[in-house]
C-alpha cells in the first residue's frame, strides 16, 4: 500500500464503502475554522489512476454518509490528461472524513453549480456560482467602463446569468431588467470607470494606471464544481512603460470569493511594480481591515433603497503581501509590490444580506477572517491505494 500526504485547500463529507478502484481519500481539517462547502483539490497523479476518458464522471462517495458527492475531473490544458480531481465537502475544526474514488463510472450528470459565459453582443465575461455572480466588461456596448469587477447579487442557489442577460436584451415592454430585483436578486452595483470589486491598477508616480476593456479571453473550465477563465489586457501605459496584464479567475461552488492570479509582463522580468487592488466606495460604507492587515473590506447599504439590504466587498492578500491600506474619495486600496513576470495571487468578492448567507456585518467579517485562516492552514489530504 502507498500512503501519500499532501497539503491543499479545502473540505467536506466523510463508514466504510469500499472502492472498487482501491483508492480512498482522507481529508482532515487542522484549522481552527470551520470549512463549509469547500472544494477539495487532489492531484490526479497522486491517485495512481489512468488518464481515461476525462469527459466521463469520476464518482466520489462520502463513506460515512454512503452518498455520492459532486466532483469534477479537471484538465486545464486540454491535453486529455487530468491535472486535478475536485469534490465538495464540509468539515468542522479538527474533523476528518473518508471518500472512495471510482474513476469514469456511469452516473447521472451533476447539475453544474458554476457558470461562465461570454454573452453576445455584449462581449462581457459573466460568471457565477450557487452564491453570487460577477462580471467584467469587454465591449464599448457596456458603456463608460474600464476593467472594474461588477457584482450581481443573488438570493437563489440556481444559475441566473443566462436568464438575466436574455431578459435584459428583450425590447420594449418585454424587457426584464437585471438592475431590478424580480425575486432572484439584481445588479445593483455601480462600477463605471472604477476598479469595482477588487480589480487592479498599476500605481505610477501616485497615479492609477488602469486597464481598459479586455480584448481577449479564454474559458478553461466551467463546472460542475469550479469555473476558471483568463482575460488579457495589453498595452497598459504606466509612466510611459507598456505592460501586458493576464488575469486568471477561479470561482468555486460555495464560495463568495474569487481567486485571482495576476501576471504583469513588462519589457524585462523580475522588476518591481506597485499594484493596487481597489474597492469602489458606495454611500454610507465603512472600511474594515481583515486579520493583521491581510485584507480589507467595505460594508454598507447596497444602494439608496433600504429594502435591498447591505453589501460587503473585500480583497484578501495572503502571505502578508499588502504593504499599505489606504483610501481616497473613490476607492479603498490594498497596495502591493509585485514582480513583473511572476504571478501575484489575491482573493476578492462580495456578500449580500438578502442572499441568506450573511445577516449582518459581523457574519461577513467572520467569513473573511475564517477564509484567511483556511488559506493559511490548508487541509491535509491523504491518498490511500
C-alpha positions in Angstrom: 0.0 0.0 0.0 1.1 3.5 -0.7 0.2 6.5 1.5 0.8 10.0 0.2 0.2 13.0 2.3 -0.3 16.3 0.5 -1.3 19.8 1.6 -4.1 21.6 -0.3 -7.1 23.9 0.2 -10.5 22.7 1.4 -13.2 20.4 2.9 -16.3 18.1 3.3 -18.1 14.7 3.8 -16.8 11.6 5.5 -18.3 4.2 7.4 -16.9 2.2 5.1 -17.9 1.9 1.5 -15.1 0.0 -0.3 -13.7 1.5 -3.5 -13.6 -0.9 -6.5 -10.5 1.0 -7.6 -8.9 0.6 -4.2 -8.4 4.4 -4.0 -9.6 6.2 -0.9 -9.0 9.8 0.3 -8.9 11.0 3.8 -9.5 14.8 4.3 -8.6 16.4 7.6 -9.3 20.0 8.7 -6.5 21.1 11.0 -7.7 24.7 11.0 -9.5 26.3 14.0 -12.1 27.5 11.5 -15.0 25.5 10.0 -14.9 24.7 6.3 -18.4 24.6 4.9 -18.9 23.8 1.3 -15.2 23.8 0.5 -13.6 22.3 -2.6 -11.1 19.5 -2.1 -8.4 19.5 -4.8 -6.3 16.3 -5.3 -3.6 16.0 -7.8 -4.6 13.3 -10.3 -1.1 11.9 -10.3 -1.3 11.1 -6.6 -4.3 8.8 -7.2 -2.5 6.3 -9.3 -5.4 6.2 -11.8 -5.2 6.1 -15.6 -6.0 9.3 -17.5 -9.0 7.6 -19.0 -11.9 9.5 -20.5 -11.9 12.9 -18.8 -15.3 13.5 -20.3 -16.9 10.8 -18.1 -17.6 11.3 -14.4 -15.4 10.2 -11.6 -17.6 9.2 -8.7 -16.6 10.3 -5.2 -18.5 8.7 -2.3 -18.7 10.0 1.2 -18.1 6.8 3.2 -19.8 7.8 6.4 -22.9 9.0 4.6 -22.8 6.4 1.9 -23.7 9.1 -0.7 -22.1 10.4 -3.8 -20.8 14.0 -3.7 -20.4 16.4 -6.6 -17.0 16.1 -8.3 -15.1 17.4 -11.3 -12.1 16.0 -13.2 -10.1 19.0 -14.3 -7.9 19.0 -17.4 -6.8 22.7 -17.5 -4.5 22.4 -20.6 -6.9 20.2 -22.6 -4.2 17.5 -23.3 -6.5 14.6 -22.4 -4.8 14.0 -19.0 -6.4 15.4 -15.9 -4.4 17.6 -13.5 -6.7 17.6 -10.6 -9.8 15.8 -9.1 -12.1 18.2 -7.3 -15.0 17.4 -5.0 -17.2 19.3 -2.4 -17.4 18.6 1.3 -17.7 20.4 4.7 -15.6 19.9 7.8 -15.7 21.1 11.3 -12.4 22.2 13.0 -10.3 19.0 13.7 -12.7 16.8 11.7 -11.6 14.1 9.2 -13.6 12.3 6.6 -13.0 9.4 4.2 -14.0 9.2 0.5 -13.9 6.4 -2.1 -13.0 7.0 -5.7 -14.5 5.3 -8.8 -12.9 6.7 -11.9 -15.0 7.2 -15.1 -18.1 5.4 -13.7 -21.5 5.6 -15.3 -23.5 8.1 -13.3 -26.1 10.8 -13.9 -24.6 14.1 -14.9 -24.5 16.5 -12.0 -26.1 19.9 -12.4 -23.2 22.4 -12.5 -23.0 24.8 -9.6 -20.9 27.3 -11.6 -21.4 29.1 -14.9 -19.2 31.2 -17.1 -20.5 32.9 -20.2 -19.3 35.3 -22.9 -22.7 36.7 -24.0 -23.1 38.4 -27.4 -23.4 41.1 -28.5 -22.2 42.5 -25.1 -18.9 40.6 -25.1 -18.7 40.6 -21.3 -17.4 37.8 -19.2 -20.1 36.9 -16.6 -19.6 34.1 -14.1 -21.5 32.8 -11.1 -21.8 30.0 -8.6 -24.6 29.0 -6.2 -23.9 32.1 -4.0 -23.2 35.1 -6.2 -22.3 36.4 -9.7 -19.8 38.8 -11.2 -19.0 40.5 -14.5 -16.2 42.3 -16.3 -16.5 44.3 -19.5 -15.1 43.6 -22.9 -17.2 45.8 -25.3 -18.0 49.5 -25.7 -21.6 48.4 -25.6 -21.1 48.2 -21.8 -20.8 52.0 -21.6 -18.3 54.2 -19.9 -16.4 51.5 -18.0 -12.8 50.1 -17.7 -11.6 46.9 -16.1 -13.7 47.1 -12.9 -15.3 44.0 -11.5 -19.1 44.2 -11.3 -21.2 42.4 -8.6 -24.5 40.7 -9.4 -26.2 39.8 -6.1 -28.3 36.7 -5.9 -30.9 35.4 -3.5 -31.3 32.0 -5.2 -29.0 29.0 -5.4 -29.6 28.2 -9.0 -27.8 29.8 -12.0 -29.3 33.1 -13.3 -26.8 34.7 -15.7 -28.3 33.3 -19.0 -31.8 34.2 -17.9 -30.9 37.7 -16.8 -28.9 38.5 -20.0 -31.7 37.2 -22.2 -34.4 39.1 -20.3 -32.4 42.3 -20.4 -31.9 42.0 -24.2 -35.6 42.0 -25.0 -37.2 45.1 -26.4 -40.0 47.4 -25.1 -42.4 46.0 -22.6 -40.9 42.5 -22.8 -37.6 43.7 -21.3 -36.8 42.3 -17.8 -34.1 44.5 -16.4 -31.4 42.8 -14.3 -31.0 46.1 -12.5 -34.3 45.4 -10.7 -34.9 42.6 -8.3 -37.7 40.3 -9.6 -37.2 37.8 -6.8 -33.8 36.3 -7.7 -31.5 39.3 -7.0 -30.2 42.0 -9.3 -27.2 44.1 -10.5 -27.3 47.0 -8.0 -23.6 47.6 -8.2 -22.3 50.8 -9.8 -18.8 50.3 -11.5 -18.3 52.9 -14.1 -14.6 53.6 -14.6 -13.7 52.5 -11.0 -12.0 49.2 -10.0 -15.3 47.9 -8.7 -15.0 44.9 -6.5 -11.2 44.1 -6.5 -9.8 44.9 -9.9 -6.2 46.1 -10.1 -4.3 49.1 -11.4 -0.6 49.9 -11.6 0.4 52.8 -9.4 3.0 55.1 -11.2 4.1 58.4 -9.6 0.9 58.3 -7.4 -1.3 57.9 -10.5 -3.6 54.9 -11.1 -2.8 53.4 -14.5 -5.9 51.3 -15.1 -6.5 48.7 -17.9 -9.4 49.3 -20.2 -11.7 46.7 -21.7 -10.4 43.2 -22.2 -10.0 42.2 -25.9 -9.1 38.6 -25.4 -10.4 35.8 -23.1 -10.2 32.1 -22.6 -12.7 29.9 -20.7 -10.6 27.0 -19.2 -13.2 25.1 -17.0 -16.9 25.5 -16.5 -18.0 23.2 -13.7 -19.7 21.5 -12.1 -17.5 22.4 -9.2 -15.0 25.0 -10.4 -15.0 27.7 -13.1 -11.7 29.1 -14.5 -11.1 31.7 -17.2 -8.5 34.2 -18.3 -8.7 37.7 -19.6 -5.9 39.7 -21.3 -5.2 43.4 -21.1 -2.5 44.5 -23.5 -0.8 47.9 -23.8 -1.4 49.3 -20.3 0.5 52.6 -20.2 2.1 53.3 -16.8 4.6 56.2 -16.7 5.5 55.7 -20.3 6.1 52.0 -19.9 3.9 49.4 -21.6 2.6 46.3 -19.8 0.5 43.3 -20.6 -1.7 42.0 -17.7 -3.1 38.5 -17.7 -5.7 37.7 -15.0 -6.8 34.2 -14.2 -10.0 33.9 -12.3 -11.1 30.9 -10.3 -14.5 30.6 -8.6 -15.6 27.5 -6.7 -19.0 26.4 -5.8 -20.0 27.6 -2.3 -17.5 30.5 -2.2 -18.2 34.2 -2.3 -14.6 35.0 -3.2 -12.7 34.6 -6.5 -9.1 33.6 -6.5 -7.3 35.8 -9.0 -3.8 35.1 -10.3 -2.5 38.3 -11.8 0.5 38.3 -14.1 2.1 41.7 -15.1 4.5 41.4 -18.1 6.8 44.2 -19.0 9.9 44.8 -21.1 12.0 42.9 -18.6 11.1 40.3 -16.0 11.7 40.5 -12.2 11.3 44.3 -11.9 9.1 45.6 -9.0 5.8 47.2 -9.8 3.4 48.8 -7.4 -0.1 47.3 -7.8 -3.3 48.3 -6.1 -6.4 46.2 -5.6 -9.3 48.5 -5.2 -12.8 48.5 -3.8 -15.1 51.3 -5.1 -16.9 53.2 -2.4 -20.7 53.5 -2.1 -22.7 55.8 0.0 -22.5 55.1 3.7 -19.8 52.4 3.6 -17.2 51.8 6.3 -13.7 50.4 5.9 -12.6 47.4 7.9 -9.2 45.7 7.9 -9.1 41.9 7.9 -6.6 39.9 10.0 -3.2 41.5 10.5 -3.8 43.9 7.6 -4.0 40.9 5.3 -7.1 42.3 3.7 -9.7 45.0 3.6 -13.5 45.2 3.3 -16.1 47.9 2.7 -19.6 47.4 4.2 -22.7 49.5 3.9 -26.1 49.8 2.2 -26.4 48.0 -1.1 -27.8 51.2 -2.7 -30.2 54.1 -1.8 -33.2 51.8 -1.3 -33.2 50.2 2.2 -35.2 47.2 1.0 -32.1 46.0 -0.8 -30.2 45.4 2.5 -26.4 45.6 2.9 -23.4 44.6 0.8 -19.8 43.8 1.8 -16.9 43.8 -0.7 -13.4 42.6 0.1 -9.9 42.0 -1.0 -7.7 39.4 0.7 -4.0 39.1 0.0 -2.3 36.1 1.7 1.4 35.9 2.8 1.5 39.5 4.2 2.0 41.0 0.7 -0.1 44.1 1.4 2.4 47.0 2.1 -0.3 49.6 2.9 -4.1 50.0 3.2 -5.3 53.5 2.3 -8.3 55.3 0.7 -9.4 58.3 -1.2 -12.8 59.7 -2.2 -13.4 56.9 -4.8 -11.7 53.7 -3.5 -10.2 51.8 -0.6 -6.9 50.2 -1.7 -4.6 47.4 -0.8 -1.1 48.4 -2.1 1.2 45.5 -3.0 4.6 45.3 -4.5 4.8 42.6 -7.3 7.4 41.5 -9.7 6.9 41.5 -13.5 6.8 38.0 -14.9 5.8 36.4 -11.6 2.1 35.6 -10.8 0.6 37.5 -7.9 -2.4 35.9 -6.1 -5.2 37.6 -4.3 -8.9 37.0 -3.5 -11.8 39.3 -3.9 -15.6 39.1 -3.7 -18.8 40.2 -2.1 -21.5 39.2 0.3 -25.1 40.4 0.5 -27.5 40.3 3.4 -30.5 39.3 1.2 -28.7 36.2 0.0 -29.4 34.5 3.3 -25.7 33.8 3.9 -24.9 37.0 6.0 -27.3 38.5 8.5 -25.0 41.5 9.3 -21.5 42.9 9.2 -20.4 40.5 11.9 -21.3 37.5 9.8 -19.4 39.0 6.8 -16.3 39.8 8.7 -16.3 36.4 10.4 -16.5 34.8 7.0 -13.5 36.8 5.8 -11.4 36.1 8.9 -12.1 32.3 8.6 -11.3 32.4 4.9 -7.9 33.9 5.7 -7.3 31.2 8.4 -8.2 28.4 6.0 -5.8 29.9 3.4 -3.0 29.8 6.0 -3.9 26.3 7.1 -4.7 24.1 4.1 -6.4 20.8 4.5 -4.3 17.7 4.9 -5.2 15.2 2.2 -4.1 11.5 2.5 -4.4 9.3 -0.6 -4.5 5.5 0.1 -4.1 3.0 -2.7 
